[in-house]
Amino acid sequence: MVIHELPLAKAPWQQLQHLLDLSFPLPPCDVFERVVQASHRPQRIWIAMDPDPKTIVGLVMLSPYSKGGHLDNLAVAPAARSKGIGRALVQRLLNECAANGPAMISLTTRIPLFFSSLGFQPAGALADGSLAMLQLLPSNPQL
């Protein structure tokens, strides 16, 4: 057996569909469609703006995948911290992800208490001292 990485654009999609259809005969049976959709989804970003002066004060980014996404970055300008901006950004991301049905959002962080307060659960420690965390979202959550 030989294992190698292919650029996504060169993947043999017809063969992959056949393999996934054979491998996942029970619902959900649309695994191939989910994989293809997720592989072509661009990263998403939400930005918090201070209208006066017009300045970006925060951002949160999501890398989508077939059953949710990975929260890649949350940043709030030091002068704008402790005003609920980070919490509002993460809540917006969670609400929009849950609007598409049940989902799982993952992240790695050095501020686990902040993310625990938003419903994330620890999943394990990484070698760099950060913590992996997860949250399972129901569809249309009351977050």
ChimeraX commands (.cxc) that place a marker at each C-alpha (Angstrom):
marker #1 position 0.00,0.00,0.00 radius 0.5
marker #1 position 1.20,3.50,-0.86 radius 0.5
marker #1 position -0.22,6.59,0.85 radius 0.5
marker #1 position 0.31,10.01,-0.64 radius 0.5
marker #1 position -1.24,13.45,-0.47 radius 0.5
marker #1 position -2.98,14.97,-3.49 radius 0.5
marker #1 position -3.87,18.58,-4.10 radius 0.5
marker #1 position -7.63,18.86,-3.68 radius 0.5
marker #1 position -8.02,20.05,-7.26 radius 0.5
marker #1 position -6.48,16.78,-8.51 radius 0.5
marker #1 position -8.56,14.42,-6.37 radius 0.5
marker #1 position -10.33,11.65,-8.32 radius 0.5
marker #1 position -13.80,12.77,-7.20 radius 0.5
marker #1 position -15.76,10.04,-9.00 radius 0.5
marker #1 position -13.73,7.29,-7.33 radius 0.5
marker #1 position -13.95,9.06,-3.99 radius 0.5
marker #1 position -17.72,9.24,-4.24 radius 0.5
marker #1 position -17.92,5.50,-4.89 radius 0.5
marker #1 position -15.67,4.76,-1.89 radius 0.5
marker #1 position -17.64,7.03,0.44 radius 0.5
marker #1 position -20.99,5.63,-0.73 radius 0.5
marker #1 position -19.75,2.09,-0.01 radius 0.5
marker #1 position -18.23,3.07,3.33 radius 0.5
marker #1 position -21.27,4.93,4.69 radius 0.5
marker #1 position -24.41,2.95,3.75 radius 0.5
marker #1 position -26.42,4.15,6.77 radius 0.5
marker #1 position -27.80,7.68,7.20 radius 0.5
marker #1 position -26.50,10.21,6.71 radius 0.5
marker #1 position -25.85,8.85,3.23 radius 0.5
marker #1 position -24.77,12.19,1.79 radius 0.5
marker #1 position -21.20,11.97,3.13 radius 0.5
marker #1 position -19.66,12.57,-0.29 radius 0.5
marker #1 position -21.72,15.71,-0.85 radius 0.5
marker #1 position -20.82,17.00,2.63 radius 0.5
marker #1 position -17.11,16.36,2.05 radius 0.5
marker #1 position -17.16,18.10,-1.34 radius 0.5
marker #1 position -19.11,21.07,0.00 radius 0.5
marker #1 position -16.83,21.44,3.02 radius 0.5
marker #1 position -13.68,21.16,0.93 radius 0.5
marker #1 position -14.81,24.07,-1.20 radius 0.5
marker #1 position -16.00,26.33,1.62 radius 0.5
marker #1 position -13.85,29.35,2.23 radius 0.5
marker #1 position -12.88,30.43,5.69 radius 0.5
marker #1 position -15.37,32.75,7.34 radius 0.5
marker #1 position -14.58,35.87,9.33 radius 0.5
marker #1 position -16.70,38.10,11.54 radius 0.5
marker #1 position -15.37,41.56,12.39 radius 0.5
marker #1 position -16.38,43.91,15.22 radius 0.5
marker #1 position -16.13,47.58,14.28 radius 0.5
marker #1 position -16.02,50.64,16.53 radius 0.5
marker #1 position -17.98,53.21,14.53 radius 0.5
marker #1 position -16.22,56.21,16.06 radius 0.5
marker #1 position -13.47,56.24,14.97 radius 0.5
marker #1 position -14.09,53.57,12.34 radius 0.5
marker #1 position -11.72,50.91,13.63 radius 0.5
marker #1 position -11.65,47.13,13.73 radius 0.5
marker #1 position -11.66,46.12,17.40 radius 0.5
marker #1 position -12.17,42.37,17.11 radius 0.5
marker #1 position -12.40,39.36,14.84 radius 0.5
marker #1 position -13.21,35.68,14.91 radius 0.5
marker #1 position -12.44,33.21,12.09 radius 0.5
marker #1 position -13.87,29.81,11.26 radius 0.5
marker #1 position -12.49,27.07,9.02 radius 0.5
marker #1 position -15.62,25.11,8.04 radius 0.5
marker #1 position -15.67,21.35,7.74 radius 0.5
marker #1 position -18.42,18.88,6.87 radius 0.5
marker #1 position -20.02,18.78,10.32 radius 0.5
marker #1 position -19.14,22.17,11.75 radius 0.5
marker #1 position -15.85,24.02,11.86 radius 0.5
marker #1 position -12.72,25.02,13.69 radius 0.5
marker #1 position -12.58,28.42,15.38 radius 0.5
marker #1 position -9.15,29.53,14.21 radius 0.5
marker #1 position -8.69,32.97,15.68 radius 0.5
marker #1 position -10.36,35.23,18.18 radius 0.5
marker #1 position -8.72,38.59,18.69 radius 0.5
marker #1 position -9.88,41.71,20.51 radius 0.5
marker #1 position -7.85,44.91,20.63 radius 0.5
marker #1 position -6.37,45.39,24.13 radius 0.5
marker #1 position -8.15,48.75,24.58 radius 0.5
marker #1 position -11.50,47.12,23.72 radius 0.5
marker #1 position -11.28,44.11,26.03 radius 0.5
marker #1 position -13.73,43.40,28.89 radius 0.5
marker #1 position -16.58,44.97,26.92 radius 0.5
marker #1 position -18.18,41.73,25.69 radius 0.5
marker #1 position -16.77,41.99,22.16 radius 0.5
marker #1 position -15.08,38.58,22.16 radius 0.5
marker #1 position -18.16,36.94,23.66 radius 0.5
marker #1 position -20.42,38.61,21.05 radius 0.5
marker #1 position -18.16,37.48,18.20 radius 0.5
marker #1 position -18.07,33.86,19.35 radius 0.5
marker #1 position -21.85,33.84,19.98 radius 0.5
marker #1 position -22.44,35.10,16.44 radius 0.5
marker #1 position -20.19,32.37,15.02 radius 0.5
marker #1 position -21.96,29.68,17.08 radius 0.5
marker #1 position -25.44,30.91,16.14 radius 0.5
marker #1 position -24.63,31.01,12.44 radius 0.5
marker #1 position -23.04,27.54,12.52 radius 0.5
marker #1 position -26.05,26.07,14.36 radius 0.5
marker #1 position -28.47,27.65,11.88 radius 0.5
marker #1 position -27.43,24.96,9.38 radius 0.5
marker #1 position -28.32,22.11,11.73 radius 0.5
marker #1 position -26.39,20.27,14.42 radius 0.5
marker #1 position -22.67,20.99,14.31 radius 0.5
marker #1 position -19.44,20.59,16.23 radius 0.5
marker #1 position -17.09,23.53,16.72 radius 0.5
marker #1 position -13.51,22.87,17.79 radius 0.5
marker #1 position -10.72,25.20,18.86 radius 0.5
marker #1 position -7.38,25.34,20.64 radius 0.5
marker #1 position -6.82,28.02,23.24 radius 0.5
marker #1 position -4.75,29.37,26.08 radius 0.5
marker #1 position -7.84,30.99,27.65 radius 0.5
marker #1 position -10.01,27.94,28.41 radius 0.5
marker #1 position -12.05,29.67,31.14 radius 0.5
marker #1 position -13.36,32.17,28.58 radius 0.5
marker #1 position -14.42,29.43,26.16 radius 0.5
marker #1 position -15.83,27.23,28.98 radius 0.5
marker #1 position -18.18,30.10,29.83 radius 0.5
marker #1 position -19.49,29.86,26.25 radius 0.5
marker #1 position -20.20,26.12,26.49 radius 0.5
marker #1 position -16.96,24.63,25.16 radius 0.5
marker #1 position -15.71,21.45,26.83 radius 0.5
marker #1 position -12.04,20.47,27.22 radius 0.5
marker #1 position -10.90,17.65,24.96 radius 0.5
marker #1 position -7.18,17.43,25.78 radius 0.5
marker #1 position -3.94,19.32,26.16 radius 0.5
marker #1 position -1.52,20.00,23.32 radius 0.5
marker #1 position 2.28,19.99,23.57 radius 0.5
marker #1 position 2.46,23.80,23.30 radius 0.5
marker #1 position 0.40,24.23,26.49 radius 0.5
marker #1 position -2.85,25.10,24.75 radius 0.5
marker #1 position -6.07,23.19,25.32 radius 0.5
marker #1 position -8.26,21.58,22.65 radius 0.5
marker #1 position -11.96,22.26,23.24 radius 0.5
marker #1 position -15.24,21.25,21.58 radius 0.5
marker #1 position -18.85,22.33,21.56 radius 0.5
marker #1 position -21.74,20.36,20.11 radius 0.5
marker #1 position -24.43,22.65,18.76 radius 0.5
marker #1 position -28.04,21.66,18.32 radius 0.5
marker #1 position -29.90,23.16,15.39 radius 0.5
marker #1 position -31.37,26.59,16.13 radius 0.5
marker #1 position -29.80,26.82,19.60 radius 0.5
marker #1 position -31.03,29.13,22.28 radius 0.5
marker #1 position -27.49,30.37,23.00 radius 0.5
marker link #1:1,2 radius 0.2
marker link #1:2,3 radius 0.2
marker link #1:3,4 radius 0.2
marker link #1:4,5 radius 0.2
marker link #1:5,6 radius 0.2
marker link #1:6,7 radius 0.2
marker link #1:7,8 radius 0.2
marker link #1:8,9 radius 0.2
marker link #1:9,10 radius 0.2
marker link #1:10,11 radius 0.2
marker link #1:11,12 radius 0.2
marker link #1:12,13 radius 0.2
marker link #1:13,14 radius 0.2
marker link #1:14,15 radius 0.2
marker link #1:15,16 radius 0.2
marker link #1:16,17 radius 0.2
marker link #1:17,18 radius 0.2
marker link #1:18,19 radius 0.2
marker link #1:19,20 radius 0.2
marker link #1:20,21 radius 0.2
marker link #1:21,22 radius 0.2
marker link #1:22,23 radius 0.2
marker link #1:23,24 radius 0.2
marker link #1:24,25 radius 0.2
marker link #1:25,26 radius 0.2
marker link #1:26,27 radius 0.2
marker link #1:27,28 radius 0.2
marker link #1:28,29 radius 0.2
marker link #1:29,30 radius 0.2
marker link #1:30,31 radius 0.2
marker link #1:31,32 radius 0.2
marker link #1:32,33 radius 0.2
marker link #1:33,34 radius 0.2
marker link #1:34,35 radius 0.2
marker link #1:35,36 radius 0.2
marker link #1:36,37 radius 0.2
marker link #1:37,38 radius 0.2
marker link #1:38,39 radius 0.2
marker link #1:39,40 radius 0.2
marker link #1:40,41 radius 0.2
marker link #1:41,42 radius 0.2
marker link #1:42,43 radius 0.2
marker link #1:43,44 radius 0.2
marker link #1:44,45 radius 0.2
marker link #1:45,46 radius 0.2
marker link #1:46,47 radius 0.2
marker link #1:47,48 radius 0.2
marker link #1:48,49 radius 0.2
marker link #1:49,50 radius 0.2
marker link #1:50,51 radius 0.2
marker link #1:51,52 radius 0.2
marker link #1:52,53 radius 0.2
marker link #1:53,54 radius 0.2
marker link #1:54,55 radius 0.2
marker link #1:55,56 radius 0.2
marker link #1:56,57 radius 0.2
marker link #1:57,58 radius 0.2
marker link #1:58,59 radius 0.2
marker link #1:59,60 radius 0.2
marker link #1:60,61 radius 0.2
marker link #1:61,62 radius 0.2
marker link #1:62,63 radius 0.2
marker link #1:63,64 radius 0.2
marker link #1:64,65 radius 0.2
marker link #1:65,66 radius 0.2
marker link #1:66,67 radius 0.2
marker link #1:67,68 radius 0.2
marker link #1:68,69 radius 0.2
marker link #1:69,70 radius 0.2
marker link #1:70,71 radius 0.2
marker link #1:71,72 radius 0.2
marker link #1:72,73 radius 0.2
marker link #1:73,74 radius 0.2
marker link #1:74,75 radius 0.2
marker link #1:75,76 radius 0.2
marker link #1:76,77 radius 0.2
marker link #1:77,78 radius 0.2
marker link #1:78,79 radius 0.2
marker link #1:79,80 radius 0.2
marker link #1:80,81 radius 0.2
marker link #1:81,82 radius 0.2
marker link #1:82,83 radius 0.2
marker link #1:83,84 radius 0.2
marker link #1:84,85 radius 0.2
marker link #1:85,86 radius 0.2
marker link #1:86,87 radius 0.2
marker link #1:87,88 radius 0.2
marker link #1:88,89 radius 0.2
marker link #1:89,90 radius 0.2
marker link #1:90,91 radius 0.2
marker link #1:91,92 radius 0.2
marker link #1:92,93 radius 0.2
marker link #1:93,94 radius 0.2
marker link #1:94,95 radius 0.2
marker link #1:95,96 radius 0.2
marker link #1:96,97 radius 0.2
marker link #1:97,98 radius 0.2
marker link #1:98,99 radius 0.2
marker link #1:99,100 radius 0.2
marker link #1:100,101 radius 0.2
marker link #1:101,102 radius 0.2
marker link #1:102,103 radius 0.2
marker link #1:103,104 radius 0.2
marker link #1:104,105 radius 0.2
marker link #1:105,106 radius 0.2
marker link #1:106,107 radius 0.2
marker link #1:107,108 radius 0.2
marker link #1:108,109 radius 0.2
marker link #1:109,110 radius 0.2
marker link #1:110,111 radius 0.2
marker link #1:111,112 radius 0.2
marker link #1:112,113 radius 0.2
marker link #1:113,114 radius 0.2
marker link #1:114,115 radius 0.2
marker link #1:115,116 radius 0.2
marker link #1:116,117 radius 0.2
marker link #1:117,118 radius 0.2
marker link #1:118,119 radius 0.2
marker link #1:119,120 radius 0.2
marker link #1:120,121 radius 0.2
marker link #1:121,122 radius 0.2
marker link #1:122,123 radius 0.2
marker link #1:123,124 radius 0.2
marker link #1:124,125 radius 0.2
marker link #1:125,126 radius 0.2
marker link #1:126,127 radius 0.2
marker link #1:127,128 radius 0.2
marker link #1:128,129 radius 0.2
marker link #1:129,130 radius 0.2
marker link #1:130,131 radius 0.2
marker link #1:131,132 radius 0.2
marker link #1:132,133 radius 0.2
marker link #1:133,134 radius 0.2
marker link #1:134,135 radius 0.2
marker link #1:135,136 radius 0.2
marker link #1:136,137 radius 0.2
marker link #1:137,138 radius 0.2
marker link #1:138,139 radius 0.2
marker link #1:139,140 radius 0.2
marker link #1:140,141 radius 0.2
marker link #1:141,142 radius 0.2
marker link #1:142,143 radius 0.2
view
